[in-house]
Amino acid sequence: MITPENLVRHELIGLEVLVEKAANKSLEGLQGKVVDETRQTLTLKTEKGEKKVPKVVCVFVFRLPDGKKVRVAGELLVSRPEDRIKKKLKKW
């Protein structure tokens, strides 16, 4: 089960997300569903099509299936999805 505590080590595909802050101001406010993930990017399905968003320069707000919202600095997500579950992370 996905919780706020284990989000950064969990599968992100299928979650609703909002780009809260970004180095590129045109990405701020972008929201949609995560449809793909690479080491450096998330691909979001938005109303206007698919958009690739770099992880490292953004702050994301993910909506969990139970409705809770979790803010995550993108730099915590930078790694291949399959390697991220093995990462040792200090309490975030």
Secondary structure as UniProt FT lines:
FT   TURN            4..6
FT   HELIX           7..9
FT   TURN            13..14
FT   STRAND          16..22
FT   HELIX           25..27
FT   TURN            28..29
FT   STRAND          31..37
FT   STRAND          41..46
FT   TURN            47..48
FT   STRAND          49..54
FT   TURN            56..57
FT   STRAND          58..63
FT   TURN            65..66
FT   STRAND          69..73
FT   HELIX           74..77
FT   HELIX           81..84
FT   TURN            85..86
//
